[in-house]
Amino acid sequence: MPHLPPDVSANTTSSHVQPWDGHAKGSLGYRKALAGLAFVGVATFAQLYSTQAVLPIMASDLRITAAEAALTISLATVGLAITVIPWSFLADRIGRVRAMSIGICAATVLGLLVPLASTFPVLLGLRMLEGMALGGIPAIAIAYLNEEVHRAHAALAAGSYVAGTTLGGLAGRLVAGPVGELWGWRAAALAVSILATVAAVLFLLLVPRARGFTVAPASGLRGALKTLAGHGLNPRLLVLYVQAFLLMGGFVAVYNYLGFRLSGEPFSLPATVISLIFLAYLSGTVSSRWAAGLTLRFGRRNVLLAGIILMVLGLALTLTQLLVLILVGLLVFTGGFFAAHSIGAGWTGAIASSGRAQAASLYNLAYYLGSSLIGWAGGLVFQSLGWNALALTVMGLACTTAVITAVVHARSHRGGIEHRS
């Protein structure tokens, strides 16, 4: 791989340097930053969910249950969740770009080892290590955008980054499904890892050096805990963390087990066809950018609530036995989720006046813990009570999130303090 890009800010020590206002929308630096982060999003999320499209194939091949197969997703996201905060503190010392580069390089190497796993426990171990390496990407990427992109365009840039993550998740699943059906889940994992390696190299080549980064002083464990506690006690941030936990958990549960539903009666769809359900991610690619633009007109709170409402309405359509309605519902559900997620992810950096990487890391901690815990536990509901019970559970989580968000952010809607945060 190419050498790691430099990450040295002109603002690290000198007080005489002109403050960096960030890349303006349309500038070369802005386009390169978004392109680089789009590619690292592809590399990250193609790998993180590389086994999701072939879970039924894996369950059959390894003779394990649906919930056990889903552990290949859950343990990867657990690994990511437990390392996002350490990665954020490391990034404060060595720089955002350097930390992301180290993480994505380590993850791609581990991803190439996954197809060689000799046993199921070894496979789970490699997936967890892969997730731990990927912990150096999501929160740091948002912090990088808030430092390197002009404040007026930060929300749109965050939406563009989330759009890139949807393309990554989609690409990985579309590659894995057909390859898995033809040659098995190991070949599918290898194909996704090769895709991620190419995307990682493009990230390293494109991402601009940091100009808004300032090396954080070494505050020690006490200072780190104080920063995290401050964010955790901020009600406006806390509700975004709850949103991330509940919505992401429900989202992953739906995608983990819908494939099992469609592979069984009365649908009996093959793996290649089932992998096409991930084309619904394209609605998220559109909605994440669309939602970010709408915040300027309607405010973050209202757009986030609208995304949650779309999730519930879309999921309600999957309660039917008509395949067309299920697929339409999945499109609406996915678009609503990514609209809400793009707002929540970008809002954390806007609310936090200091320790932005840590604020974003707590968001990602909640986000991926939800993916791990609810994404796995949803399998227990699905195996015991069926799809309708799982869908209704996820709808309940979304409604709970909407109520909490509406109450806590009641005074930060259109024209309110959210635009000055």
C-alpha positions in Angstrom: 0.0 0.0 0.0 1.1 3.6 -0.5 2.8 5.4 2.4 0.4 7.0 5.0 -0.6 10.5 4.0 0.8 13.4 6.1 -1.4 14.7 8.9 0.4 17.7 10.1 -1.6 20.8 10.8 -0.2 24.3 10.5 -2.2 25.1 13.6 -0.4 22.8 16.0 1.9 25.3 17.7 1.9 28.7 16.1 -0.5 31.4 17.2 0.5 33.6 14.2 -1.0 31.3 11.6 -4.2 32.4 10.0 -7.1 30.3 11.4 -8.3 27.6 9.0 -11.9 28.1 8.0 -12.2 24.8 6.1 -12.6 23.8 2.5 -15.4 25.6 0.8 -18.1 23.6 -1.1 -17.0 23.1 -4.7 -13.2 23.6 -4.0 -10.7 20.9 -5.0 -9.9 20.2 -1.4 -13.6 19.8 -0.6 -14.1 17.3 -3.4 -11.0 15.3 -2.6 -11.9 15.2 1.1 -15.4 13.9 0.3 -14.1 11.4 -2.3 -11.4 10.1 0.1 -13.9 9.6 2.9 -16.4 8.0 0.5 -13.8 5.4 -0.4 -12.8 4.8 3.2 -16.5 4.4 3.9 -16.7 1.8 1.1 -13.7 0.0 2.6 -15.1 0.1 6.1 -18.6 -0.9 5.6 -18.1 -3.4 2.9 -15.8 -5.3 5.3 -17.9 -4.8 8.4 -21.0 -6.4 7.0 -19.3 -8.7 4.5 -21.0 -11.8 5.8 -24.5 -10.4 6.0 -25.6 -11.3 2.5 -24.4 -14.9 2.9 -25.6 -15.7 6.5 -28.1 -18.4 5.3 -25.3 -20.0 3.3 -22.9 -19.8 6.2 -25.5 -21.2 8.6 -26.0 -24.2 6.3 -22.3 -24.8 5.6 -21.2 -24.5 9.2 -24.4 -26.1 10.6 -25.2 -23.3 13.0 -28.4 -21.3 13.8 -29.4 -18.0 12.3 -28.5 -16.2 15.5 -25.1 -17.9 15.7 -24.3 -16.9 12.0 -25.3 -13.4 12.9 -22.5 -13.3 15.5 -20.1 -12.8 12.5 -21.7 -9.4 12.2 -22.3 -8.7 15.9 -18.7 -9.5 17.0 -17.3 -7.3 14.3 -19.5 -4.4 15.4 -18.7 -5.1 19.1 -15.0 -4.9 18.2 -15.6 -1.6 16.5 -17.7 -0.3 19.4 -15.2 -1.0 22.1 -12.4 0.7 20.2 -14.0 3.9 18.8 -13.2 5.8 22.0 -9.5 4.7 22.2 -9.1 5.4 18.5 -10.5 8.9 19.0 -7.9 9.8 21.7 -5.2 8.3 19.6 -6.4 10.5 16.7 -6.2 13.6 18.9 -2.5 12.9 19.3 -1.3 11.6 15.9 -3.9 13.2 13.7 -7.2 12.2 12.0 -5.8 11.1 8.7 -2.9 9.1 10.1 -5.3 7.2 12.6 -7.8 6.4 9.8 -5.0 5.2 7.6 -3.5 2.9 10.2 -7.0 1.5 11.0 -8.1 0.8 7.4 -4.7 -0.8 6.5 -4.9 -3.2 9.5 -8.6 -4.0 8.8 -7.9 -4.9 5.1 -5.1 -7.3 6.1 -7.4 -9.0 8.7 -10.2 -9.1 6.2 -8.0 -11.1 3.8 -7.3 -13.6 6.5 -11.1 -14.2 7.3 -11.6 -16.7 4.4 -8.7 -18.8 5.8 -10.4 -19.3 9.2 -10.2 -23.0 10.0 -13.0 -23.1 12.6 -16.0 -21.1 13.6 -14.4 -19.7 16.8 -11.3 -18.6 14.7 -13.7 -16.9 12.2 -15.4 -15.0 15.1 -12.0 -14.0 16.5 -10.8 -12.6 13.2 -14.1 -10.8 12.6 -13.8 -9.1 16.1 -10.2 -8.0 15.4 -11.3 -6.7 12.0 -14.0 -4.6 13.7 -11.5 -3.3 16.3 -9.3 -2.1 13.4 -12.3 -0.5 11.7 -13.0 1.4 14.9 -10.5 4.0 13.7 -12.7 5.2 10.9 -16.4 6.3 11.6 -16.0 8.8 14.5 -12.7 10.1 13.3 -14.1 10.7 9.8 -16.9 13.0 11.2 -14.4 14.8 13.4 -12.1 15.3 10.3 -15.0 16.8 8.3 -16.0 19.2 11.1 -12.4 20.4 11.1 -11.6 20.5 7.4 -14.8 21.5 5.8 -16.3 25.0 6.1 -18.8 25.2 8.9 -21.6 26.2 6.5 -21.2 23.0 4.6 -20.4 20.6 7.4 -23.9 19.0 7.6 -23.9 18.4 3.8 -20.4 17.0 3.9 -21.5 14.6 6.7 -24.4 13.5 4.6 -22.1 12.9 1.7 -19.9 10.7 3.9 -22.9 8.7 5.1 -23.9 8.3 1.5 -20.5 6.8 0.9 -21.0 4.4 3.7 -24.2 3.2 2.2 -22.5 2.5 -1.1 -19.8 0.6 0.7 -22.4 -1.6 2.5 -24.3 -2.1 -0.7 -21.2 -3.0 -2.8 -20.0 -5.6 -0.2 -23.3 -7.3 -0.1 -23.9 -7.3 -3.9 -20.5 -8.8 -4.4 -20.9 -11.4 -1.6 -24.3 -12.7 -2.6 -23.6 -14.0 -6.1 -20.1 -15.1 -5.3 -21.3 -16.9 -2.2 -24.0 -18.8 -4.1 -21.5 -19.9 -6.7 -18.4 -20.7 -4.6 -19.4 -20.5 -0.9 -19.1 -17.9 1.8 -15.3 -18.0 2.0 -15.0 -16.9 -1.6 -17.6 -14.2 -0.9 -15.5 -12.9 2.0 -12.3 -12.9 -0.1 -14.1 -11.0 -2.9 -15.3 -8.3 -0.5 -11.8 -8.0 1.1 -10.3 -7.4 -2.4 -12.9 -4.7 -3.1 -12.1 -3.1 0.3 -8.4 -3.1 -0.4 -8.8 -1.2 -3.6 -11.0 1.3 -1.9 -8.5 1.7 1.0 -5.7 2.5 -1.5 -7.9 5.2 -3.2 -8.6 6.7 0.2 -4.8 6.9 1.0 -4.2 8.6 -2.4 -7.0 11.1 -2.3 -7.5 12.3 1.3 -6.1 15.8 1.8 -3.7 16.5 4.6 -5.3 18.0 7.7 -5.1 21.8 8.0 -7.6 22.3 10.8 -6.2 19.7 13.2 -4.6 20.8 16.4 -2.7 18.3 18.5 -4.7 17.8 21.7 -2.7 18.2 25.0 -2.0 15.0 26.9 -4.7 15.2 29.6 -4.3 11.7 31.0 -7.0 9.3 32.0 -8.7 11.8 34.3 -9.0 14.4 31.5 -10.3 11.8 29.1 -13.0 10.6 31.5 -14.0 14.2 32.2 -14.4 14.8 28.5 -16.5 11.7 28.0 -18.6 12.4 31.1 -19.3 15.9 29.9 -20.6 14.6 26.6 -22.6 11.8 28.4 -24.3 14.3 30.7 -25.3 16.6 27.9 -29.0 15.8 27.3 -28.8 16.9 23.7 -26.0 14.6 23.0 -27.4 11.8 25.1 -30.6 11.6 23.1 -28.6 11.2 19.9 -26.7 8.3 21.5 -30.0 6.7 22.4 -31.2 7.2 18.9 -28.1 5.6 17.5 -28.4 2.6 19.7 -32.0 1.9 19.1 -32.3 2.7 15.4 -29.1 1.0 14.3 -29.9 -2.1 16.3 -33.3 -2.3 14.7 -31.9 -1.6 11.2 -29.3 -4.4 11.5 -31.8 -6.8 12.9 -34.1 -6.3 9.9 -31.3 -6.9 7.4 -29.8 -9.8 9.3 -33.0 -11.8 9.3 -35.0 -10.7 6.3 -32.8 -12.9 4.2 -33.8 -15.9 6.3 -37.4 -15.0 5.8 -37.1 -14.7 2.1 -35.1 -17.9 1.7 -37.9 -19.8 3.4 -41.6 -20.5 2.5 -43.5 -19.0 0.8 -40.8 -17.1 -1.0 -37.9 -19.6 -1.3 -35.6 -17.1 -3.0 -32.0 -18.0 -3.9 -29.0 -16.2 -2.3 -28.2 -14.2 -5.4 -31.7 -12.8 -5.6 -31.8 -12.2 -1.8 -28.6 -10.2 -2.1 -30.4 -7.8 -4.4 -32.5 -6.6 -1.4 -29.4 -4.6 -0.4 -30.1 -2.4 -3.5 -32.5 -0.7 -1.0 -29.3 0.9 0.3 -29.4 3.2 -2.7 -32.4 4.9 -1.1 -30.2 5.6 1.9 -27.5 7.0 -0.4 -30.0 9.5 -1.7 -31.8 10.2 1.5 -28.7 10.9 3.6 -27.7 13.7 1.3 -31.2 14.9 0.8 -31.9 15.0 4.5 -28.7 17.0 5.1 -29.8 19.6 2.6 -33.3 19.8 4.2 -31.9 20.8 7.6 -31.2 24.3 6.3 -34.9 24.7 5.7 -36.6 22.6 8.4 -34.0 22.1 11.1 -32.2 19.0 12.2 -34.8 17.9 14.7 -37.7 17.9 12.2 -35.8 16.1 9.5 -34.6 13.5 12.0 -38.1 12.8 13.2 -39.3 12.6 9.6 -36.7 9.9 8.9 -37.9 7.9 11.9 -41.5 8.1 10.7 -40.5 6.8 7.3 -38.7 3.9 9.0 -41.9 2.9 10.8 -44.1 3.3 7.7 -41.7 1.2 5.6 -41.4 -1.5 8.1 -45.2 -1.8 8.4 -45.3 -2.8 4.7 -43.1 -5.8 5.4 -45.8 -7.3 7.6 -47.6 -8.4 4.5 -47.0 -11.6 2.4 -46.7 -9.7 -0.9 -43.1 -9.6 -2.0 -43.5 -6.3 -3.9 -44.8 -4.5 -0.8 -42.1 -6.0 1.3 -39.4 -4.6 -1.1 -41.1 -1.2 -1.3 -41.3 -1.2 2.5 -37.6 -2.0 2.7 -36.8 0.9 0.4 -38.8 3.4 2.6 -37.4 1.9 5.8 -33.8 2.1 4.6 -34.2 5.7 3.3 -35.7 6.8 6.6 -33.0 5.2 8.6 -30.1 6.8 6.7 -31.8 10.2 6.8 -32.0 10.0 10.5 -28.5 8.6 10.9 -26.9 11.3 8.7 -28.5 14.0 10.9 -27.6 12.3 14.2 -24.0 11.7 13.2 -23.4 15.2 11.9 -25.3 16.8 14.8 -22.9 15.4 17.5 -20.0 17.3 16.0 -22.1 20.5 15.8 -23.3 20.3 19.5 -19.9 19.5 21.0 -17.8 22.7 21.3 -14.8 20.6 22.4 -13.7 17.0 22.3 -15.6 16.5 19.0 -13.8 13.2 18.2 -14.9 11.9 21.6 -18.5 13.1 21.1 -18.6 11.3 17.7 -17.0 8.3 19.3 -19.7 8.0 21.9 -22.3 8.2 19.1 -20.5 5.4 17.3 -20.1 3.4 20.5 -23.9 3.5 20.9 -24.5 2.9 17.2 -22.4 -0.2 17.0 -23.4 -1.6 20.4 -27.0 -1.4 19.1 -25.9 -3.2 16.0 -24.3 -5.9 18.0 -26.8 -6.4 20.8 -30.2 -5.7 19.1 -28.9 -7.1 15.8 -28.2 -10.4 17.5 -31.1 -10.4 19.9 -33.5 -9.8 17.0 -32.6 -13.3 15.9 -34.0 -14.8 19.1 -37.3 -13.0 18.5 -37.3 -14.1 14.8 -36.6 -17.7 15.6 -39.2 -17.9 18.4 -42.0 -15.7 17.2 -41.4 -15.0 13.5 -40.9 -12.0 11.3 -44.0 -10.0 12.3 -42.9 -10.0 16.0 -39.4 -8.8 15.0 -40.8 -6.0 12.7 -43.2 -4.8 15.5 -40.3 -4.8 18.0 -38.2 -2.6 15.7 -41.2 -0.3 15.1 -41.5 0.0 18.8 -37.8 1.0 19.2 -38.2 3.6 16.5 -41.3 5.1 18.1 -39.5 5.3 21.4 -36.7 7.1 19.7 -39.0 9.6 18.1 -40.7 10.5 21.4 -37.4 11.0 23.2 -36.0 13.1 20.4 -39.1 15.3 20.1 -39.1 16.0 23.8 -35.4 16.7 24.4 -34.9 18.7 21.2 -38.2 20.5 21.5 -36.5 23.9 21.6 -33.8 23.3 19.1 -35.8 23.1 15.9 -35.9 25.3 12.8 -34.1 28.6 13.4 -33.2 27.5 17.0 -30.0 26.8 18.8 -29.0 23.9 16.6 -27.7 26.2 13.9 -25.5 28.0 16.4 -24.2 24.9 18.2 
